[in-house]
Amino acid sequence: MASEHHISHQFDAELEAIKSRVLAMGGIVERQIEDAVVAIIDADSQRAEEVVAREKQVNGLEVAVDDEATKILVKRQPAASDLRLVLIITKAVRDLERIGDEAKKIAKLALKLTEEGPAPRGYFELRHIGAAVSEMLHDALDAFTRLDVDAALEVVRRDKTVDQEYRSATRELVTYMMEDPRSISRVMNIMWALRSLERIGDHSRNIAEYVFYLVKGQDLRHVGLENIESTVKSWK
């Protein structure tokens, strides 16, 4: 029995360690988003270069977490609930890595804009949507840590708002480019940055949706917000 208790204690410690590494990766990625957006708005090439350089750290963390998860699966052969956690962790770090990729894209667009000159439009939308998706990611990770279904649902709801704001901003910028063709190259850089932010929102939503699976064992991806809301309501 003492041996079983020791093994159980070790397993719990391994799970906590891998969860902590995911949160550390999340913190770095949050900073990546914020720095990339500031780099565009302030035409800060040094900050943009730092974002590009740090992306290797994010990739390294993804590889490390995947490696740890594989070792846990092979060595511990976890029971159903713990198995779900380990598998979801590998999915979450993949989303975080992709968020890091999108932040790197924004940083590279910032570098292009420092060379071409600022765009005449789109910075307000960039700041607003950037802040929204950064907050979504933070709250999704918090919901993931606390297994908070209600907080996860709120992140999913906010993703719909971000999608609407992204479409509205895109329409306005397309109209502006039609009126002033000379601005097309610079405004397109802003539009690509907005597209990356919208994708960051999608990945943050994914992380939030993993909470439903961890808590109830139900996969609620791709079922629509109304169905998610009604399902979560039925759990109470």
C-alpha positions as CSV (number, residue, x, y, z in Angstrom):
1,M,0.0,0.0,0.0
2,A,2.8,2.4,0.8
3,S,4.3,1.7,-2.6
4,E,0.9,2.4,-4.3
5,H,0.6,5.7,-2.3
6,H,4.1,6.7,-3.4
7,I,3.4,6.0,-7.0
8,S,0.1,7.9,-6.8
9,H,1.9,10.9,-5.2
10,Q,4.5,10.9,-8.0
11,F,1.8,10.8,-10.6
12,D,-0.1,13.7,-9.1
13,A,3.2,15.6,-9.0
14,E,3.9,14.9,-12.7
15,L,0.4,16.1,-13.6
16,E,0.8,19.3,-11.6
17,A,4.2,19.9,-13.3
18,I,2.9,19.5,-16.8
19,K,-0.1,21.8,-16.0
20,S,2.3,24.4,-14.6
21,R,4.4,24.2,-17.8
22,V,1.2,24.8,-19.9
23,L,0.4,27.9,-17.8
24,A,4.0,29.2,-18.2
25,M,3.7,28.7,-22.0
26,G,0.3,30.5,-21.8
27,G,1.9,33.5,-20.0
28,I,4.6,33.8,-22.7
29,V,2.1,33.6,-25.5
30,E,-0.1,36.3,-23.8
31,R,2.9,38.6,-23.8
32,Q,3.6,37.7,-27.4
33,I,0.2,39.0,-28.4
34,E,0.4,42.2,-26.4
35,D,3.9,43.0,-27.7
36,A,3.1,42.2,-31.3
37,V,0.1,44.6,-31.2
38,V,2.1,47.3,-29.5
39,A,4.9,46.8,-32.1
40,I,2.5,47.7,-34.9
41,I,0.8,50.5,-33.2
42,D,4.0,52.2,-32.0
43,A,6.0,51.2,-35.1
44,D,8.5,49.6,-32.7
45,S,10.8,47.4,-34.7
46,Q,12.9,46.3,-31.7
47,R,9.8,44.9,-29.9
48,A,8.7,43.2,-33.1
49,E,12.1,41.5,-33.4
50,E,11.8,40.3,-29.8
51,V,8.5,38.7,-30.5
52,V,9.9,36.9,-33.5
53,A,12.9,35.7,-31.5
54,R,10.8,34.5,-28.5
55,E,8.6,32.3,-30.8
56,K,11.4,29.6,-30.6
57,Q,10.8,29.5,-26.8
58,V,7.1,28.8,-27.4
59,N,7.9,26.0,-29.9
60,G,10.4,24.5,-27.4
61,L,7.8,24.4,-24.7
62,E,5.3,22.7,-26.9
63,V,7.8,20.0,-27.7
64,A,8.7,19.6,-24.0
65,V,5.1,19.3,-22.9
66,D,4.3,16.8,-25.6
67,D,7.3,14.7,-24.5
68,E,6.2,14.8,-20.8
69,A,2.7,13.9,-21.8
70,T,3.9,10.9,-23.8
71,K,6.0,9.7,-20.9
72,I,3.0,9.9,-18.6
73,L,0.8,8.0,-20.9
74,V,3.4,5.2,-21.4
75,K,4.6,5.0,-17.8
76,R,1.4,5.6,-15.8
77,Q,-1.4,4.3,-18.2
78,P,-3.8,6.8,-16.4
79,A,-7.5,6.1,-15.7
80,A,-10.2,7.8,-17.7
81,S,-10.3,11.2,-16.1
82,D,-6.5,11.6,-15.9
83,L,-6.2,10.3,-19.4
84,R,-8.6,13.0,-20.6
85,L,-6.5,15.6,-18.8
86,V,-3.2,14.5,-20.4
87,L,-4.8,14.3,-23.9
88,I,-6.4,17.8,-23.5
89,I,-3.1,19.2,-22.3
90,T,-1.5,18.1,-25.6
91,K,-4.3,19.8,-27.5
92,A,-4.1,23.0,-25.5
93,V,-0.3,23.4,-26.1
94,R,-0.9,22.9,-29.8
95,D,-3.4,25.8,-29.7
96,L,-0.9,27.9,-27.7
97,E,1.8,27.2,-30.2
98,R,-0.5,28.3,-33.0
99,I,-1.3,31.5,-31.1
100,G,2.4,32.1,-30.9
101,D,2.7,31.6,-34.7
102,E,0.0,34.2,-35.2
103,A,1.7,36.7,-32.9
104,K,4.9,36.2,-34.9
105,K,3.0,37.0,-38.1
106,I,1.7,40.2,-36.5
107,A,5.3,41.1,-35.5
108,K,6.5,40.5,-39.0
109,L,3.7,42.8,-40.3
110,A,4.9,45.4,-37.8
111,L,8.4,45.2,-39.3
112,K,6.9,45.7,-42.8
113,L,5.0,48.8,-41.7
114,T,8.0,50.3,-40.1
115,E,9.6,50.1,-43.6
116,E,6.6,51.2,-45.7
117,G,5.2,53.8,-43.3
118,P,2.1,53.7,-41.1
119,A,-1.3,52.7,-42.5
120,P,-3.9,55.5,-42.6
121,R,-6.6,53.4,-40.9
122,G,-7.2,50.3,-38.7
123,Y,-5.1,51.0,-35.6
124,F,-8.1,51.6,-33.3
125,E,-9.6,48.3,-34.4
126,L,-6.3,46.5,-34.0
127,R,-5.9,47.8,-30.4
128,H,-9.5,47.0,-29.5
129,I,-9.5,43.4,-30.9
130,G,-6.0,42.8,-29.7
131,A,-7.0,43.6,-26.1
132,A,-10.2,41.4,-26.5
133,V,-8.4,38.3,-27.7
134,S,-5.6,38.7,-25.1
135,E,-8.2,38.8,-22.4
136,M,-10.0,35.8,-23.9
137,L,-6.8,33.8,-23.8
138,H,-6.1,34.8,-20.2
139,D,-9.6,33.9,-19.1
140,A,-9.6,30.6,-21.1
141,L,-6.4,29.6,-19.3
142,D,-7.9,30.6,-16.0
143,A,-11.0,28.5,-16.7
144,F,-8.8,25.6,-17.7
145,T,-6.9,25.8,-14.4
146,R,-10.0,26.0,-12.2
147,L,-12.1,23.7,-14.4
148,D,-14.7,26.6,-14.4
149,V,-17.4,25.8,-16.9
150,D,-19.2,29.1,-16.6
151,A,-16.0,31.1,-17.2
152,A,-15.3,28.8,-20.2
153,L,-18.7,29.5,-21.6
154,E,-18.1,33.3,-21.3
155,V,-15.0,33.0,-23.4
156,V,-16.9,31.1,-26.1
157,R,-19.5,33.9,-26.1
158,R,-16.8,36.6,-26.4
159,D,-15.4,34.8,-29.5
160,K,-18.6,35.4,-31.3
161,T,-18.3,39.2,-30.5
162,V,-14.7,39.2,-31.7
163,D,-15.8,37.5,-35.0
164,Q,-18.4,40.2,-35.6
165,E,-16.0,43.0,-34.8
166,Y,-13.4,41.5,-37.1
167,R,-15.9,41.3,-40.0
168,S,-17.0,44.9,-39.4
169,A,-13.4,46.2,-39.3
170,T,-12.6,44.3,-42.5
171,R,-15.6,45.8,-44.4
172,E,-14.6,49.3,-43.3
173,L,-10.9,48.8,-44.4
174,V,-11.9,47.4,-47.8
175,T,-14.1,50.4,-48.4
176,Y,-11.3,52.7,-47.5
177,M,-8.9,51.0,-49.8
178,M,-11.4,51.3,-52.7
179,E,-11.6,55.0,-52.0
180,D,-7.8,55.4,-51.7
181,P,-5.9,52.8,-53.8
182,R,-2.5,54.3,-52.7
183,S,-3.1,52.9,-49.2
184,I,-3.8,49.3,-50.3
185,S,-0.4,47.8,-49.4
186,R,-0.2,49.4,-45.9
187,V,-3.9,48.8,-45.0
188,M,-3.6,45.2,-46.1
189,N,-0.9,44.7,-43.5
190,I,-3.4,45.9,-40.9
191,M,-6.0,43.5,-42.3
192,W,-3.7,40.5,-42.1
193,A,-2.8,41.5,-38.5
194,L,-6.6,41.6,-37.7
195,R,-7.0,38.2,-39.3
196,S,-4.3,36.8,-37.0
197,L,-6.0,38.3,-34.0
198,E,-9.3,36.7,-35.1
199,R,-7.6,33.3,-35.3
200,I,-6.1,33.9,-31.8
201,G,-9.6,34.3,-30.6
202,D,-10.6,31.0,-32.2
203,H,-7.7,29.1,-30.5
204,S,-8.6,30.7,-27.2
205,R,-12.1,29.5,-27.7
206,N,-10.7,26.0,-28.3
207,I,-8.9,26.1,-25.0
208,A,-12.1,27.2,-23.2
209,E,-14.1,24.4,-24.9
210,Y,-11.6,21.8,-23.6
211,V,-12.9,22.6,-20.1
212,F,-16.4,21.2,-21.0
213,Y,-14.7,17.9,-22.0
214,L,-12.5,17.8,-18.9
215,V,-15.5,18.4,-16.5
216,K,-18.3,16.4,-18.2
217,G,-16.5,14.3,-20.8
218,Q,-18.6,16.0,-23.6
219,D,-17.0,17.3,-26.8
220,L,-18.8,20.6,-27.5
221,R,-16.6,21.8,-30.4
222,H,-18.3,22.7,-33.7
223,V,-21.9,22.6,-32.2
224,G,-22.7,26.3,-32.1
225,L,-23.0,28.7,-29.2
226,E,-26.7,28.1,-28.6
227,N,-26.2,24.4,-28.3
228,I,-23.3,24.9,-26.0
229,E,-25.3,27.3,-23.8
230,S,-28.3,24.8,-23.6
231,T,-26.0,21.9,-22.8
232,V,-24.1,23.8,-20.0
233,K,-27.5,24.9,-18.6
234,S,-28.7,21.3,-18.5
235,W,-25.7,20.4,-16.3
236,K,-26.9,22.6,-13.5
